[in-house]
Amino acid sequence: MARTFRRKQSMEAVSEINVTPLIDLAFALLIIFMITTPLLEQTIPLNLPKEDQRDQAARPDMEVQVISIDEEGQVWWGKEPVSLAKLDDMLNGLSTRAEPPVLSIRGDASIHYQRIIDVLNLVKKHKLTRISLDTAVR
């Protein structure tokens, strides 16, 4: 039994949906989101100090809290500007946790080193030992 797959009338409307353009659109959006997502992580624009080489292994998945210090010396907790007194309160809250997050400290290369030391003193005061000092690779 041979079957023929011909339409009965040539002027009939096609009842199937062509999904190829939809798949192309989905892949294009996926690529756009994959490219732009890493750019959204750097919230405060800083000129980070340079290091020669990055020899560190990839960090396992762990909670990271970012503390940034911009070129004017303003301290930022994530995207929120904070004073040193408020930062002290926030670090106090972190120190009571069973497993505190890693503190990623990002300081602009043009600020006085004392401002970074002030933030590190607050971290040491609360006995938080998981610290990462962010730099840019040359």
N, CA, C and O atoms as a GROMACS GRO file, in nm:
protein
  552
    1MET      N    1   0.082  -0.118   0.000
    1MET     CA    2   0.000   0.000   0.000
    1MET      C    3   0.087   0.125   0.000
    1MET      O    4   0.149   0.158   0.101
    2ALA      N    5   0.091   0.190  -0.107
    2ALA     CA    6   0.169   0.313  -0.118
    2ALA      C    7   0.079   0.431  -0.084
    2ALA      O    8  -0.038   0.437  -0.124
    3ARG      N    9   0.136   0.525  -0.010
    3ARG     CA   10   0.060   0.646   0.026
    3ARG      C   11   0.114   0.764  -0.051
    3ARG      O   12   0.234   0.772  -0.077
    4THR      N   13   0.031   0.850  -0.087
    4THR     CA   14   0.073   0.974  -0.150
    4THR      C   15   0.039   1.088  -0.056
    4THR      O   16  -0.069   1.093   0.004
    5PHE      N   17   0.132   1.176  -0.044
    5PHE     CA   18   0.115   1.289   0.048
    5PHE      C   19   0.093   1.417  -0.031
    5PHE      O   20   0.173   1.511  -0.020
    6ARG      N   21  -0.009   1.421  -0.105
    6ARG     CA   22  -0.043   1.541  -0.181
    6ARG      C   23  -0.165   1.606  -0.119
    6ARG      O   24  -0.254   1.539  -0.066
    7ARG      N   25  -0.166   1.736  -0.128
    7ARG     CA   26  -0.285   1.807  -0.081
    7ARG      C   27  -0.396   1.795  -0.184
    7ARG      O   28  -0.374   1.781  -0.304
    8LYS      N   29  -0.515   1.802  -0.130
    8LYS     CA   30  -0.630   1.789  -0.221
    8LYS      C   31  -0.649   1.915  -0.305
    8LYS      O   32  -0.677   1.908  -0.424
    9GLN      N   33  -0.633   2.031  -0.240
    9GLN     CA   34  -0.648   2.157  -0.314
    9GLN      C   35  -0.523   2.240  -0.291
    9GLN      O   36  -0.475   2.248  -0.178
   10SER      N   37  -0.472   2.301  -0.392
   10SER     CA   38  -0.349   2.378  -0.380
   10SER      C   39  -0.372   2.515  -0.316
   10SER      O   40  -0.275   2.576  -0.271
   11MET      N   41  -0.492   2.565  -0.311
   11MET     CA   42  -0.520   2.696  -0.255
   11MET      C   43  -0.565   2.691  -0.110
   11MET      O   44  -0.613   2.791  -0.057
   12GLU      N   45  -0.550   2.578  -0.044
   12GLU     CA   46  -0.590   2.562   0.095
   12GLU      C   47  -0.487   2.626   0.188
   12GLU      O   48  -0.367   2.626   0.158
   13ALA      N   49  -0.531   2.678   0.300
   13ALA     CA   50  -0.441   2.738   0.397
   13ALA      C   51  -0.363   2.629   0.472
   13ALA      O   52  -0.416   2.521   0.498
   14VAL      N   53  -0.237   2.659   0.506
   14VAL     CA   54  -0.153   2.563   0.579
   14VAL      C   55  -0.195   2.569   0.726
   14VAL      O   56  -0.202   2.677   0.784
   15SER      N   57  -0.224   2.454   0.784
   15SER     CA   58  -0.272   2.453   0.921
   15SER      C   59  -0.161   2.430   1.023
   15SER      O   60  -0.188   2.432   1.143
   16GLU      N   61  -0.037   2.407   0.980
   16GLU     CA   62   0.074   2.388   1.074
   16GLU      C   63   0.141   2.522   1.103
   16GLU      O   64   0.142   2.612   1.020
   17ILE      N   65   0.197   2.531   1.223
   17ILE     CA   66   0.271   2.651   1.263
   17ILE      C   67   0.419   2.627   1.235
   17ILE      O   68   0.474   2.523   1.272
   18ASN      N   69   0.483   2.723   1.172
   18ASN     CA   70   0.626   2.713   1.147
   18ASN      C   71   0.700   2.766   1.271
   18ASN      O   72   0.698   2.886   1.298
   19VAL      N   73   0.765   2.676   1.347
   19VAL     CA   74   0.830   2.714   1.472
   19VAL      C   75   0.977   2.750   1.455
   19VAL      O   76   1.042   2.789   1.552
   20THR      N   77   1.030   2.739   1.336
   20THR     CA   78   1.172   2.770   1.314
   20THR      C   79   1.206   2.914   1.351
   20THR      O   80   1.307   2.934   1.418
   21PRO      N   81   1.128   3.015   1.311
   21PRO     CA   82   1.162   3.152   1.354
   21PRO      C   83   1.154   3.170   1.506
   21PRO      O   84   1.230   3.248   1.563
   22LEU      N   85   1.061   3.100   1.571
   22LEU     CA   86   1.051   3.110   1.716
   22LEU      C   87   1.173   3.051   1.785
   22LEU      O   88   1.221   3.105   1.885
   23ILE      N   89   1.223   2.941   1.734
   23ILE     CA   90   1.343   2.879   1.791
   23ILE      C   91   1.463   2.971   1.770
   23ILE      O   92   1.546   2.987   1.860
   24ASP      N   93   1.474   3.031   1.651
   24ASP     CA   94   1.583   3.125   1.625
   24ASP      C   95   1.578   3.243   1.721
   24ASP      O   96   1.681   3.287   1.772
   25LEU      N   97   1.460   3.294   1.746
   25LEU     CA   98   1.444   3.405   1.840
   25LEU      C   99   1.482   3.363   1.982
   25LEU      O  100   1.549   3.438   2.053
   26ALA      N  101   1.442   3.245   2.022
   26ALA     CA  102   1.475   3.196   2.157
   26ALA      C  103   1.626   3.183   2.173
   26ALA      O  104   1.680   3.222   2.277
   27PHE      N  105   1.695   3.129   2.074
   27PHE     CA  106   1.840   3.116   2.083
   27PHE      C  107   1.909   3.252   2.083
   27PHE      O  108   2.008   3.272   2.153
   28ALA      N  109   1.858   3.346   2.004
   28ALA     CA  110   1.917   3.479   2.002
   28ALA      C  111   1.903   3.547   2.138
   28ALA      O  112   1.998   3.609   2.187
   29LEU      N  113   1.785   3.536   2.201
   29LEU     CA  114   1.766   3.593   2.335
   29LEU      C  115   1.854   3.524   2.438
   29LEU      O  116   1.908   3.590   2.527
   30LEU      N  117   1.868   3.393   2.427
   30LEU     CA  118   1.955   3.320   2.520
   30LEU      C  119   2.099   3.370   2.511
   30LEU      O  120   2.164   3.389   2.614
   31ILE      N  121   2.148   3.390   2.391
   31ILE     CA  122   2.285   3.440   2.372
   31ILE      C  123   2.298   3.581   2.429
   31ILE      O  124   2.399   3.612   2.493
   32ILE      N  125   2.200   3.666   2.406
   32ILE     CA  126   2.205   3.802   2.460
   32ILE      C  127   2.210   3.800   2.612
   32ILE      O  128   2.290   3.873   2.672
   33PHE      N  129   2.127   3.718   2.676
   33PHE     CA  130   2.126   3.711   2.822
   33PHE      C  131   2.256   3.650   2.877
   33PHE      O  132   2.303   3.691   2.983
   34MET      N  133   2.314   3.554   2.806
   34MET     CA  134   2.440   3.495   2.850
   34MET      C  135   2.553   3.597   2.845
   34MET      O  136   2.644   3.592   2.928
   35ILE      N  137   2.549   3.687   2.752
   35ILE     CA  138   2.654   3.789   2.739
   35ILE      C  139   2.635   3.901   2.841
   35ILE      O  140   2.732   3.948   2.899
   36THR      N  141   2.511   3.944   2.863
   36THR     CA  142   2.488   4.059   2.950
   36THR      C  143   2.485   4.025   3.098
   36THR      O  144   2.509   4.115   3.180
   37THR      N  145   2.457   3.903   3.137
   37THR     CA  146   2.448   3.869   3.279
   37THR      C  147   2.579   3.891   3.354
   37THR      O  148   2.575   3.950   3.463
   38PRO      N  149   2.695   3.849   3.304
   38PRO     CA  150   2.818   3.878   3.379
   38PRO      C  151   2.848   4.027   3.394
   38PRO      O  152   2.913   4.068   3.490
   39LEU      N  153   2.800   4.108   3.301
   39LEU     CA  154   2.824   4.251   3.310
   39LEU      C  155   2.742   4.315   3.421
   39LEU      O  156   2.780   4.421   3.470
   40LEU      N  157   2.632   4.254   3.461
   40LEU     CA  158   2.547   4.309   3.565
   40LEU      C  159   2.603   4.285   3.705
   40LEU      O  160   2.558   4.349   3.800
   41GLU      N  161   2.700   4.195   3.719
   41GLU     CA  162   2.754   4.163   3.851
   41GLU      C  163   2.835   4.278   3.909
   41GLU      O  164   2.828   4.301   4.030
   42GLN      N  165   2.909   4.349   3.829
   42GLN     CA  166   2.990   4.461   3.876
   42GLN      C  167   2.898   4.582   3.893
   42GLN      O  168   2.867   4.650   3.795
   43THR      N  169   2.857   4.608   4.015
   43THR     CA  170   2.756   4.711   4.037
   43THR      C  171   2.817   4.851   4.049
   43THR      O  172   2.762   4.946   3.992
   44ILE      N  173   2.926   4.866   4.119
   44ILE     CA  174   2.989   4.995   4.141
   44ILE      C  175   3.112   5.003   4.050
   44ILE      O  176   3.202   4.920   4.064
   45PRO      N  177   3.119   5.099   3.958
   45PRO     CA  178   3.235   5.106   3.869
   45PRO      C  179   3.359   5.152   3.945
   45PRO      O  180   3.364   5.263   3.998
   46LEU      N  181   3.460   5.065   3.951
   46LEU     CA  182   3.583   5.094   4.022
   46LEU      C  183   3.702   5.068   3.933
   46LEU      O  184   3.696   4.985   3.842
   47ASN      N  185   3.809   5.139   3.958
   47ASN     CA  186   3.937   5.114   3.894
   47ASN      C  187   4.016   5.026   3.991
   47ASN      O  188   4.087   5.078   4.078
   48LEU      N  189   4.005   4.894   3.978
   48LEU     CA  190   4.068   4.802   4.073
   48LEU      C  191   4.219   4.798   4.055
   48LEU      O  192   4.268   4.817   3.944
   49PRO      N  193   4.294   4.773   4.164
   49PRO     CA  194   4.438   4.756   4.150
   49PRO      C  195   4.469   4.634   4.064
   49PRO      O  196   4.387   4.542   4.054
   50LYS      N  197   4.586   4.634   4.001
   50LYS     CA  198   4.623   4.527   3.909
   50LYS      C  199   4.711   4.424   3.980
   50LYS      O  200   4.790   4.458   4.067
   51GLU      N  201   4.695   4.298   3.940
   51GLU     CA  202   4.786   4.192   3.983
   51GLU      C  203   4.841   4.125   3.858
   51GLU      O  204   4.781   4.133   3.751
   52ASP      N  205   4.956   4.059   3.872
   52ASP     CA  206   5.022   4.002   3.755
   52ASP      C  207   4.949   3.882   3.697
   52ASP      O  208   4.935   3.870   3.575
   53GLN      N  209   4.903   3.793   3.784
   53GLN     CA  210   4.849   3.668   3.733
   53GLN      C  211   4.746   3.615   3.830
   53GLN      O  212   4.757   3.637   3.951
   54ARG      N  213   4.648   3.547   3.780
   54ARG     CA  214   4.547   3.488   3.867
   54ARG      C  215   4.574   3.338   3.874
   54ARG      O  216   4.541   3.263   3.782
   55ASP      N  217   4.635   3.295   3.986
   55ASP     CA  218   4.669   3.154   4.005
   55ASP      C  219   4.568   3.081   4.092
   55ASP      O  220   4.585   2.962   4.119
   56GLN      N  221   4.465   3.150   4.135
   56GLN     CA  222   4.370   3.088   4.226
   56GLN      C  223   4.279   2.993   4.151
   56GLN      O  224   4.241   3.018   4.036
   57ALA      N  225   4.244   2.883   4.217
   57ALA     CA  226   4.147   2.790   4.160
   57ALA      C  227   4.007   2.850   4.172
   57ALA      O  228   3.984   2.942   4.250
   58ALA      N  229   3.918   2.798   4.095
   58ALA     CA  230   3.780   2.847   4.100
   58ALA      C  231   3.720   2.819   4.238
   58ALA      O  232   3.737   2.711   4.293
   59ARG      N  233   3.649   2.918   4.291
   59ARG     CA  234   3.588   2.904   4.423
   59ARG      C  235   3.464   2.816   4.412
   59ARG      O  236   3.390   2.824   4.314
   60PRO      N  237   3.441   2.733   4.513
   60PRO     CA  238   3.316   2.657   4.511
   60PRO      C  239   3.198   2.750   4.536
   60PRO      O  240   3.215   2.865   4.576
   61ASP      N  241   3.081   2.700   4.511
   61ASP     CA  242   2.961   2.783   4.532
   61ASP      C  243   2.946   2.817   4.679
   61ASP      O  244   2.924   2.729   4.763
   62MET      N  245   2.957   2.944   4.710
   62MET     CA  246   2.939   2.992   4.846
   62MET      C  247   2.883   3.132   4.840
   62MET      O  248   2.896   3.202   4.739
   63GLU      N  249   2.821   3.172   4.949
   63GLU     CA  250   2.761   3.305   4.955
   63GLU      C  251   2.871   3.411   4.962
   63GLU      O  252   2.966   3.397   5.040
   64VAL      N  253   2.858   3.514   4.883
   64VAL     CA  254   2.955   3.623   4.879
   64VAL      C  255   2.881   3.754   4.900
   64VAL      O  256   2.780   3.780   4.835
   65GLN      N  257   2.932   3.837   4.990
   65GLN     CA  258   2.878   3.971   5.012
   65GLN      C  259   2.984   4.071   4.967
   65GLN      O  260   3.099   4.062   5.011
   66VAL      N  261   2.948   4.164   4.881
   66VAL     CA  262   3.043   4.259   4.822
   66VAL      C  263   3.041   4.390   4.900
   66VAL      O  264   2.935   4.450   4.921
   67ILE      N  265   3.161   4.434   4.942
   67ILE     CA  266   3.180   4.566   5.001
   67ILE      C  267   3.271   4.643   4.906
   67ILE      O  268   3.384   4.601   4.882
   68SER      N  269   3.223   4.754   4.853
   68SER     CA  270   3.300   4.834   4.757
   68SER      C  271   3.334   4.969   4.818
   68SER      O  272   3.257   5.024   4.898
   69ILE      N  273   3.451   5.022   4.780
   69ILE     CA  274   3.492   5.156   4.821
   69ILE      C  275   3.529   5.231   4.694
   69ILE      O  276   3.625   5.196   4.626
   70ASP      N  277   3.451   5.336   4.661
   70ASP     CA  278   3.473   5.406   4.535
   70ASP      C  279   3.585   5.510   4.548
   70ASP      O  280   3.649   5.523   4.652
   71GLU      N  281   3.607   5.585   4.439
   71GLU     CA  282   3.719   5.681   4.434
   71GLU      C  283   3.704   5.797   4.531
   71GLU      O  284   3.804   5.861   4.564
   72GLU      N  285   3.583   5.826   4.578
   72GLU     CA  286   3.563   5.931   4.679
   72GLU      C  287   3.575   5.879   4.822
   72GLU      O  288   3.569   5.957   4.917
   73GLY      N  289   3.592   5.747   4.838
   73GLY     CA  290   3.602   5.689   4.971
   73GLY      C  291   3.468   5.644   5.027
   73GLY      O  292   3.462   5.603   5.143
   74GLN      N  293   3.361   5.652   4.948
   74GLN     CA  294   3.228   5.608   4.992
   74GLN      C  295   3.224   5.456   4.997
   74GLN      O  296   3.267   5.389   4.903
   75VAL      N  297   3.173   5.401   5.107
   75VAL     CA  298   3.163   5.256   5.124
   75VAL      C  299   3.025   5.212   5.078
   75VAL      O  300   2.924   5.276   5.109
   76TRP      N  301   3.020   5.101   5.002
   76TRP     CA  302   2.896   5.047   4.948
   76TRP      C  303   2.879   4.905   4.997
   76TRP      O  304   2.974   4.826   4.992
   77TRP      N  305   2.760   4.869   5.043
   77TRP     CA  306   2.724   4.732   5.080
   77TRP      C  307   2.635   4.681   4.967
   77TRP      O  308   2.516   4.709   4.965
   78GLY      N  309   2.693   4.606   4.874
   78GLY     CA  310   2.620   4.568   4.753
   78GLY      C  311   2.599   4.692   4.669
   78GLY      O  312   2.696   4.750   4.620
   79LYS      N  313   2.474   4.734   4.651
   79LYS     CA  314   2.442   4.855   4.574
   79LYS      C  315   2.403   4.972   4.663
   79LYS      O  316   2.367   5.078   4.613
   80GLU      N  317   2.409   4.953   4.794
   80GLU     CA  318   2.361   5.054   4.888
   80GLU      C  319   2.478   5.127   4.956
   80GLU      O  320   2.564   5.061   5.015
   81PRO      N  321   2.483   5.259   4.947
   81PRO     CA  322   2.590   5.331   5.019
   81PRO      C  323   2.564   5.327   5.170
   81PRO      O  324   2.451   5.346   5.215
   82VAL      N  325   2.671   5.301   5.246
   82VAL     CA  326   2.658   5.292   5.392
   82VAL      C  327   2.770   5.370   5.458
   82VAL      O  328   2.875   5.394   5.398
   83SER      N  329   2.746   5.411   5.582
   83SER     CA  330   2.852   5.473   5.662
   83SER      C  331   2.928   5.362   5.734
   83SER      O  332   2.884   5.246   5.734
   84LEU      N  333   3.041   5.397   5.795
   84LEU     CA  334   3.118   5.296   5.868
   84LEU      C  335   3.040   5.245   5.989
   84LEU      O  336   3.053   5.128   6.025
   85ALA      N  337   2.958   5.330   6.051
   85ALA     CA  338   2.878   5.286   6.166
   85ALA      C  339   2.773   5.183   6.123
   85ALA      O  340   2.751   5.083   6.191
   86LYS      N  341   2.708   5.210   6.009
   86LYS     CA  342   2.607   5.115   5.959
   86LYS      C  343   2.674   4.986   5.913
   86LYS      O  344   2.620   4.878   5.932
   87LEU      N  345   2.792   4.997   5.852
   87LEU     CA  346   2.868   4.879   5.811
   87LEU      C  347   2.904   4.795   5.933
   87LEU      O  348   2.900   4.672   5.927
   88ASP      N  349   2.939   4.861   6.043
   88ASP     CA  350   2.970   4.792   6.167
   88ASP      C  351   2.849   4.711   6.214
   88ASP      O  352   2.864   4.596   6.256
   89ASP      N  353   2.729   4.769   6.208
   89ASP     CA  354   2.608   4.698   6.247
   89ASP      C  355   2.580   4.579   6.155
   89ASP      O  356   2.543   4.471   6.202
   90MET      N  357   2.600   4.597   6.024
   90MET     CA  358   2.576   4.489   5.930
   90MET      C  359   2.674   4.374   5.950
   90MET      O  360   2.635   4.257   5.944
   91LEU      N  361   2.800   4.406   5.975
   91LEU     CA  362   2.900   4.302   6.001
   91LEU      C  363   2.871   4.230   6.132
   91LEU      O  364   2.898   4.110   6.144
   92ASN      N  365   2.816   4.301   6.230
   92ASN     CA  366   2.777   4.238   6.355
   92ASN      C  367   2.668   4.134   6.330
   92ASN      O  368   2.671   4.026   6.390
   93GLY      N  369   2.574   4.165   6.244
   93GLY     CA  370   2.470   4.069   6.208
   93GLY      C  371   2.526   3.946   6.137
   93GLY      O  372   2.478   3.835   6.159
   94LEU      N  373   2.626   3.966   6.052
   94LEU     CA  374   2.688   3.854   5.982
   94LEU      C  375   2.768   3.764   6.077
   94LEU      O  376   2.774   3.642   6.058
   95SER      N  377   2.830   3.824   6.178
   95SER     CA  378   2.916   3.747   6.268
   95SER      C  379   2.836   3.651   6.355
   95SER      O  380   2.893   3.556   6.409
   96THR      N  381   2.705   3.673   6.370
   96THR     CA  382   2.624   3.583   6.452
   96THR      C  383   2.577   3.461   6.374
   96THR      O  384   2.524   3.368   6.434
   97ARG      N  385   2.596   3.458   6.244
   97ARG     CA  386   2.555   3.343   6.163
   97ARG      C  387   2.645   3.223   6.190
   97ARG      O  388   2.761   3.238   6.229
   98ALA      N  389   2.590   3.103   6.170
   98ALA     CA  390   2.670   2.982   6.186
   98ALA      C  391   2.780   2.974   6.080
   98ALA      O  392   2.893   2.938   6.109
   99GLU      N  393   2.744   3.008   5.956
   99GLU     CA  394   2.843   3.010   5.848
   99GLU      C  395   2.834   3.144   5.776
   99GLU      O  396   2.753   3.160   5.684
  100PRO      N  397   2.917   3.242   5.817
  100PRO     CA  398   2.910   3.375   5.754
  100PRO      C  399   2.958   3.369   5.609
  100PRO      O  400   3.036   3.281   5.573
  101PRO      N  401   2.912   3.462   5.526
  101PRO     CA  402   2.952   3.462   5.385
  101PRO      C  403   3.096   3.512   5.368
  101PRO      O  404   3.156   3.567   5.460
  102VAL      N  405   3.148   3.491   5.248
  102VAL     CA  406   3.277   3.547   5.211
  102VAL      C  407   3.256   3.696   5.185
  102VAL      O  408   3.163   3.734   5.115
  103LEU      N  409   3.342   3.780   5.241
  103LEU     CA  410   3.334   3.924   5.219
  103LEU      C  411   3.432   3.960   5.107
  103LEU      O  412   3.553   3.950   5.124
  104SER      N  413   3.378   4.003   4.995
  104SER     CA  414   3.459   4.044   4.882
  104SER      C  415   3.476   4.195   4.891
  104SER      O  416   3.380   4.270   4.871
  105ILE      N  417   3.598   4.240   4.920
  105ILE     CA  418   3.624   4.382   4.938
  105ILE      C  419   3.688   4.435   4.809
  105ILE      O  420   3.794   4.389   4.768
  106ARG      N  421   3.620   4.533   4.747
  106ARG     CA  422   3.665   4.593   4.623
  106ARG      C  423   3.696   4.739   4.651
  106ARG      O  424   3.606   4.817   4.683
  107GLY      N  425   3.822   4.777   4.639
  107GLY     CA  426   3.861   4.916   4.660
  107GLY      C  427   3.918   4.976   4.533
  107GLY      O  428   3.997   4.912   4.464
  108ASP      N  429   3.878   5.098   4.502
  108ASP     CA  430   3.932   5.168   4.386
  108ASP      C  431   4.082   5.188   4.404
  108ASP      O  432   4.129   5.212   4.515
  109ALA      N  433   4.157   5.179   4.294
  109ALA     CA  434   4.302   5.190   4.301
  109ALA      C  435   4.349   5.330   4.339
  109ALA      O  436   4.462   5.346   4.386
  110SER      N  437   4.264   5.432   4.320
  110SER     CA  438   4.307   5.569   4.345
  110SER      C  439   4.282   5.617   4.488
  110SER      O  440   4.324   5.728   4.522
  111ILE      N  441   4.214   5.539   4.572
  111ILE     CA  442   4.184   5.586   4.708
  111ILE      C  443   4.303   5.562   4.801
  111ILE      O  444   4.392   5.484   4.771
  112HIS      N  445   4.301   5.632   4.914
  112HIS     CA  446   4.404   5.611   5.015
  112HIS      C  447   4.387   5.473   5.076
  112HIS      O  448   4.275   5.428   5.102
  113TYR      N  449   4.498   5.407   5.098
  113TYR     CA  450   4.496   5.271   5.150
  113TYR      C  451   4.432   5.266   5.288
  113TYR      O  452   4.378   5.162   5.328
  114GLN      N  453   4.437   5.375   5.362
  114GLN     CA  454   4.382   5.378   5.497
  114GLN      C  455   4.231   5.350   5.497
  114GLN      O  456   4.179   5.291   5.592
  115ARG      N  457   4.161   5.390   5.391
  115ARG     CA  458   4.017   5.367   5.385
  115ARG      C  459   3.987   5.217   5.378
  115ARG      O  460   3.891   5.170   5.440
  116ILE      N  461   4.068   5.142   5.304
  116ILE     CA  462   4.052   4.996   5.298
  116ILE      C  463   4.087   4.934   5.433
  116ILE      O  464   4.021   4.839   5.477
  117ILE      N  465   4.189   4.986   5.499
  117ILE     CA  466   4.228   4.935   5.630
  117ILE      C  467   4.117   4.961   5.732
  117ILE      O  468   4.093   4.877   5.820
  118ASP      N  469   4.048   5.074   5.723
  118ASP     CA  470   3.936   5.102   5.812
  118ASP      C  471   3.826   4.995   5.798
  118ASP      O  472   3.770   4.949   5.897
  119VAL      N  473   3.797   4.958   5.674
  119VAL     CA  474   3.696   4.855   5.650
  119VAL      C  475   3.746   4.720   5.701
  119VAL      O  476   3.671   4.645   5.763
  120LEU      N  477   3.873   4.688   5.676
  120LEU     CA  478   3.929   4.561   5.724
  120LEU      C  479   3.932   4.554   5.877
  120LEU      O  480   3.913   4.447   5.934
  121ASN      N  481   3.955   4.667   5.943
  121ASN     CA  482   3.952   4.668   6.090
  121ASN      C  483   3.813   4.634   6.142
  121ASN      O  484   3.799   4.563   6.242
  122LEU      N  485   3.709   4.686   6.076
  122LEU     CA  486   3.572   4.651   6.116
  122LEU      C  487   3.547   4.501   6.097
  122LEU      O  488   3.482   4.437   6.180
  123VAL      N  489   3.598   4.446   5.987
  123VAL     CA  490   3.580   4.302   5.961
  123VAL      C  491   3.652   4.220   6.068
  123VAL      O  492   3.597   4.123   6.119
  124LYS      N  493   3.775   4.259   6.102
  124LYS     CA  494   3.851   4.187   6.205
  124LYS      C  495   3.786   4.201   6.342
  124LYS      O  496   3.791   4.108   6.422
  125LYS      N  497   3.726   4.315   6.369
  125LYS     CA  498   3.661   4.339   6.497
  125LYS      C  499   3.552   4.236   6.523
  125LYS      O  500   3.529   4.195   6.637
  126HIS      N  501   3.484   4.194   6.416
  126HIS     CA  502   3.375   4.098   6.430
  126HIS      C  503   3.421   3.954   6.404
  126HIS      O  504   3.339   3.862   6.393
  127LYS      N  505   3.552   3.935   6.396
  127LYS     CA  506   3.613   3.802   6.379
  127LYS      C  507   3.561   3.730   6.254
  127LYS      O  508   3.539   3.609   6.257
  128LEU      N  509   3.541   3.804   6.147
  128LEU     CA  510   3.505   3.746   6.019
  128LEU      C  511   3.634   3.721   5.942
  128LEU      O  512   3.710   3.814   5.916
  129THR      N  513   3.659   3.597   5.906
  129THR     CA  514   3.790   3.561   5.849
  129THR      C  515   3.785   3.526   5.701
  129THR      O  516   3.890   3.511   5.638
  130ARG      N  517   3.669   3.512   5.645
  130ARG     CA  518   3.659   3.475   5.504
  130ARG      C  519   3.652   3.603   5.420
  130ARG      O  520   3.545   3.659   5.399
  131ILE      N  521   3.769   3.648   5.374
  131ILE     CA  522   3.781   3.777   5.306
  131ILE      C  523   3.845   3.755   5.169
  131ILE      O  524   3.936   3.673   5.154
  132SER      N  525   3.798   3.827   5.071
  132SER     CA  526   3.857   3.827   4.938
  132SER      C  527   3.881   3.971   4.897
  132SER      O  528   3.788   4.052   4.896
  133LEU      N  529   4.005   4.004   4.862
  133LEU     CA  530   4.037   4.139   4.811
  133LEU      C  531   4.040   4.131   4.660
  133LEU      O  532   4.126   4.064   4.603
  134ASP      N  533   3.947   4.198   4.594
  134ASP     CA  534   3.936   4.189   4.449
  134ASP      C  535   4.036   4.279   4.380
  134ASP      O  536   4.060   4.392   4.422
  135THR      N  537   4.094   4.226   4.273
  135THR     CA  538   4.187   4.301   4.189
  135THR      C  539   4.153   4.275   4.043
  135THR      O  540   4.075   4.184   4.012
  136ALA      N  541   4.210   4.353   3.955
  136ALA     CA  542   4.196   4.330   3.811
  136ALA      C  543   4.324   4.264   3.762
  136ALA      O  544   4.432   4.292   3.816
  137VAL      N  545   4.315   4.178   3.663
  137VAL     CA  546   4.431   4.109   3.608
  137VAL      C  547   4.495   4.197   3.501
  137VAL      O  548   4.425   4.253   3.416
  138ARG      N  549   4.627   4.208   3.504
  138ARG     CA  550   4.699   4.289   3.403
  138ARG      C  551   4.700   4.222   3.270
  138ARG      O  552   4.755   4.276   3.174
   0.00000   0.00000   0.00000
